[in-house]
């Protein structure tokens, strides 16, 4: 009888802290041994010349999420997780979104129904709180945290989602008491509304003006306010999808004061600019997201934050709306005003290749920092480590055999999401996953899908240590 189910031989193992050549032995879906010249196995994978990475953890993506404006997510839990797996991601954490007038528990139940028998990789859920009733504060949210939904998102913008400062501080106090991680979308809703009305009154409606309606001061002010509320509540928070250097400056200032303020950014803020919103015709709508991509010089400030530790996570913020669709970007036709274009863009499959190519290959971040940003830190942030995000004995055998030399041009025709475009069309990248394992099973083998719908498991999350405030 073979000692292992699978042995990955001769690969270069890369973790958040170390790089070394070793074999990895897998038994019953977990890593059983790491060493040289391991014993026998039913299956051997030759990783000569490849990197052996912990599977990516995409801690911010939207799959089959209900909306209130008539738009429809193009990806369900099958197509979304299939695309994720092809890109080297083995765990996703999308959002169970509470609709106003409905309970948070009903949102969680609905999301389980949407995911059931579809996911091809493992998944957990964040919560979105849009209607913090007394029932939610006193019972529902604490109960859900106890059951493994240990992170929730708060919006400071979008009319159907935004909370006021009083509601935010009450939720942050709850997060402190129950050891949950609060995530905040930081943009000033009132200022966005005023700018949007001003632009539209002047007939400036096309996609390029989305950026003008959300300048950096909008993000900077809300980021500072979120930090101040968190300081008052004495609780760590994560500022999601940080786009601009002015917000980075606020976060760096807070971190320098010893506040536990964490930050996430996304590939669109290192690979796109506000000029992409001005593509010919209506094409700029493909790049509408909030906050928007900024000017070219701003990318350097994001890279500085990735290199020096201001950022802890790089997520895709995959928001899959089709372009040529009346339930997607063209919600009101080819002259849809920018404020009606569904926000977000696809990117769940291209997250690792873009960050590796633009970051590691170009010398902006180290290989170990890359692993930390796309896998280890998100697993730690949301209570999944060391089961996920690690190449360690006892961890799930979620592993990526990554070819660091292969060159590919990103083409939507080659991707596996259910969206009719990618904003990164034509971008050449160096590095792409070759083989992907989920709990020891090969799900992607040199671009071919070997898994099955429904094999992904739901993961209750522990209370992460970094969600707990420091005690003097």
N, C-alpha and C positions, 0 to 999 in steps of 0.2 A: 504494500500500500504506500502511496506517495506521502511524503511528509507534509507537503503543502498542496493546496488547490492550484495556486499559480505562483510562479517566481518571475519577477522582472529582473533581468540580468544586465549587468554592465552599464547601467545608466548613471548619470550624474544627478544625485539626489540634491534638491534645493529646498531649504526651508527658510523661514524668516530670519534665521540666525546662522545657518551653516550651509556649506556646499561640499559634497564629498561623493566619491564613486563607491557604489555599493549595490548589492542585490537586495531586493525586497521580497520577502516571503509572505503569502496571503493564505489565510485559512478561515473558512466560514465567514467571509465578508470583511474580515478585519486584518490589519497588519500584524503578523505573528512574529516576524524576525526581520532585522536589518543587519547585513553583514557581508562578508566575502565568502564565495564558494558555498552557498547554502545547498541543502540536500536536494531531494528529488521533488518533482511536482507533476501533477496531471497536465499542466499547461505551462509553457515557458514563453515569455515575451522578451525578445532581444531589444534592449534599449541603447545599444551602442550608438554613440553620437547624439543621443537625445537627453533632454532634461526630464527628470522625474519630479513632478511638482504635486503638492496637495491640490485637489480639485478646487476650482474657483467657487467662491461663495458670493453670489450676487445678492446683496442685502437691500437693494432698492430697485424693484421692478414691478410692473403692473400687468397682470394677466387676467383676462376675462372680468375686469372690474366694472361694475355698473356705473353709469353716469346719469346726469340729470338734464343734459342738453340735447339728447338725441344721437350723440356719437356712440360708436360701438368699438370696443377693443377688438382688433383683428385676430389677436392670438388668444386661444384658450390654453388650458394647462397642458394639452398635448403639444400643439405646435410651438408654444413658448418654451417648454422645457426641452423639446427636441432641438430647437435652435440653440438653447443654452448649452446643451451637451456637446453639440458640434463645435462650439466655441471654447470648450474646456471648463465650463462651469458645471459642477455636480450638485450644488445646493442653491435653491432660490428662496428668497423671502419676499413674496408679494404682500399686498395689503387687503385685509378684510375691512371694507369701507362702510362705516355707518352712514346711512342716509338720514337726513333730518326728518324727525317724526317717527323714526323706527329705532329699535333697540340695537345695541351693540352685539348682544347675543344672537339676534336674528341674522345680523351680518356675518358672524362667524359660522353659523349653521349653513347659510347660503353658500359661503365660500368653500366649505367642505364639500358640499354637493357639486360645486363647479369643478373641484379638483379630483374628486373620486374617480378612480379607474382611468385617469388620463395622464397623470404626470409620469415621465420616464426617468426622472431623477428625484432625489429627496427634496422636501420643501417644509418650511415653517411659515407662520403668518405673523406679520405686524398687524396692529389695529390702527384704524383712523377714527378719531373722535371728532364728530362734527356737531353733536347735540348733547352736551354734558349735563344731562338732567340729574336731579337728586338721586334717582334710582341708579343711574350709571355711576355716579361718584361714590355712593354709599354701598352699593352691592355689586353691580354687574362688572365693572372694571377690576376691582380687587379680586373677585371670583375668577375672572379670566386670567389675570396675572398668576394666580395660584395654580391654574391649570396649564401653564406653559406658554401663554401669550404675553411675554414679558417686555414688549416694546410697543409704543404707540406713537402715532404721528399727529402733530398739531399744525394747522394752517393759520397763517396770519394774513392770507389773501384768498381770493375766489369767494364770491358772494354766498355760494351754497356750502362752503366749508369753513370759512374764517371764524375765529374765536376772538373775543376781546381780551384785554390784558387781565381782567379779573378772572375770567374763565381759565386763562392760561396758567396763572399763578396757582389756582386751585388744583389744576391737574398736575402741575409740577410738585406741589406739596404731597399729592397722592403718590406720585412716582417716588419721592423720597421715602415715604413711609413704607411702601411695599417693595422697594428695590427694583423698580422698572426703569427702562431707558426711554426717555422722551426724545422724540425727533421733531425738529421744527423747520417748517418751510418759512423762511424769513424774507418777506417782502411787504412793504407798506401798502395795504389795500386802498386806503383813501387817496393817497397820492397817485396811485396807478389809475384810479377812476377819474380823477381830475385831468390828468394828462391825456387819457384815452378820449374823454369827451372833447377836450381842446383840439386834439388831432383830427378826430372825425368831423368836427364842425368846420374844419378847414379843407375837408375832402381828402384827407390823407389816410386812406383806409387799407392800402395794400400791405403785403407781409413785411416789407422793410421797416414799417413804422411800429411794429411790435417792439423792436429794440428801443425806439424813442420813447415808448410808453413806460418802459421799465429801465431807466438809466441806473447807473451804479449807486447813486445816492438812495434810491428806493430800497436796495438790498442792504446797503451800509446801515441805514437808520434802523431797519427792522432787526438786523443782526445785533446791533448794539442794544436794542430794547430787549431782545430775547436773552442776551447775556445778562442784562441787568435784572430781569425777572428771575432768571436761574440763580443769580447771586443772592437775591432776596430770599428765595426758597431754599437756598443752600443745597442745590442738587445738580449733578452733572446733566448736560444735554448734548445732543448731536445736532449741529446745523447741517441740513442736507443740501445737496447739489449747489455748493458754493461756486459762483461763477466769476466773481470780480475781485481784483486786487484790493479794493477798498473794504470789502467784507473780510478778506484775508487779514488785512491790517487790524481790524477790530478783534478777530479771533486770536491773533498772535498777541495782541495787547492783553487780552483776558487770560490767556495761558501764561503769560509772563507774570501776572499777578497771582498765579497759583490756582486760578479757577479751573475746574475740570470741564472745559469746553472742548468738545470734539468736533471734527469737521469731515465732510465728505465732498468729493468732487466727482466729475463724470467725464468720459472721453470727449463729449461735444465741446468742452471748455478748453481742450488742448488741441483739438483737430479742426474745429470750425471757428469762424469769426462772424461778427455782425454783417460782414459783406455777403455771407451766404444767405442772409435774409433778403438780400437785394438781387437774387438770381432772376433771370429774365421771366417775364410774365408772372404767373402765380407760383413758380417753382420755389420761391423763398419760403412758402408755407411748409415745405418739407422740413425746414430747420427751426420752426417756431417751437420754442419751449420756454419755460419760466423757471428761473431767470434765463434771459437769452444769452447766446454767445456774445462775447465782448470783442473789442478791437484786438488787432494782432499783437500789439505790445503787451497786452494783458496776459497772454499765454505764458510769458516768462515768469510772471508773478505766481501763476498757478503752479508751474514747474518748481519754482523756489519753495513753495509750501509743501509740495510733494517730497522734495529732497530733504527739507530741514525739519519735518515732523509736525508742521501745522495740521496737515491732513492725516487722518488715520485710515481712510477708506476711499477706494475708487469703485463706484457702482455704475451700472448702466443707465439707471432711471428709464429703462425700456418702457415706452408708452406707445403701443402699436396701433396707430390709426392709419388706415389706407389713405393714399393721396387722392386718387381719382375716384372718390366715393362720396355720396351724399350723407353717409354716416361716418365720414372721416374728415380729412382736411377741407374738402369742398362741401362743408355742411350746408352752405347757402349758395352753392354753385361756384363758378370760377371767379366770381367777384365777391367772395366771402370776406367781410371786413376782418382785419387782423384779430380783433377782440372776440370774434366768433370761431376762429380756427382752433380746433382742439389742440391743446398744448401737449407737446412731447414728441419723441421720435424713437424709432426702433434702434436697438444696439446691443441686445443681450448676447448675440453671437460674436460680435466684433470687439467686445470690451478687452479681453486679454490680448489679442493680437495687436490692437492699436496701442495699448499702454506699453507692451513689450517693445514694439518697433520704435515708437516715438520716445520711449523712456530709456529702456535698457540698451538697445542697439545704438542709440544716439548719445549715450553716456550721461543722460540727465539723472537717472536713478540707478541704484545697484540692482543686481538680480535678486538679492535677498529682500530688498525693499519692495520690489515688484511683488514677490510672494506675500509679503506682509500686507500690502495694500489690497490685493484682490482676493485673498483667501484667509490668512491667519487672523488679521485684525477684525474683519467682519464676523468671523466665527466667535471670537472673544467678546466682541461688543454685544452680541445678541445671545450669549449663553449656549453656544453650540461647541465650543472648544473644550477639550481636545478631541472630541468625537469627530469633528470636522475641522478643516483648516490646518492639518498637521500630517507630517510623515513621521509617525511614531508608533512604537509597539502598543497595540490596544486600540489605536484609532481606526475608524472606518477606512477601508481600502478604497477611498475616493482619490484616484490618482490620474494624472495627465502625463502622458509621454509627449513632450513638446519638442518639436523640431525647430531649433533656433536659427537655422540657416535658410530654410525654404522661403522663397519670395512668392507672394501672391498679390494680385490686384483684386481689391474688394469689388465684387459685382453682385448686385441683388439677385441675379439669376442663379448664383451659386449658394445663396444663403437658404436657410430652412425655416425662417419665420413665415407668417401668413400675411406679410405686408408687401405692397407693390413697389416699394422703393427702399433704398438705404441712403441716408444723408452722406455716407462716405464713399459713394460710387466713384470708382477710378483711383482711389487711394491705394498706393502700393505699400505693403507692409512686409517686414521680414520677421518670420516666426509664426508658426501655426500649430495647433494640436494635431498629433498624428493618431494617437490612441487614447481613449478615455475610459476609465473604469469607475463604476458606481457600486460601492460595497462589494468590490472584488469581481464584479461582472463587467466584461467588456461591452460597453454600449456604443462606442464609436471605434471603428477599426479602419484607419486610413481613409476616412471620409464616409464610410459606410455605416449605416445605423444597424446595430445588432441587438438592441434592446426591445422593449415592448411597452405599450401604453399601460399604465397602472402599476408598474413595478416600483415607482417612486413612493417613498413612505413619508407620512407626516411626522414632523419632529417637534415635540414639545420643547420649549427652550427653558433652560435654567435661568435664575436671576444672575446676570453677569456681575462679576466683581466690580467692573468699572462703572456700573450704575449706582453703586453705593457711595454716598458722600463720605468724605474723610471725617473722622471723628477726632477732635482735638484731644 
